[in-house]
């Protein structure tokens, strides 16, 4: 899986985190009653399912905030989630000198 390969690379390079943006694919179906943030919060609580954000959450990403005008997209109404995956193996390296 591509997500696992990306996580492996982050670990191998000892990066602290991986960040990304993902469109709120099904937001268009809820936009007339809730804001993009409310939509994301409902997805996080598993009250509704979104094929993109739910998948990212299932892959250990954490939601940070909404990115308005992220891309031109009719389904997300241009909204995306800003997400982060923290490397559990990250080790801070201190240099002497």
Helices and strands as residue ranges (DSSP letters): H 2-12, E 17-23, G 27-29, H 36-44, H 53-58, E 62-67, E 80-86
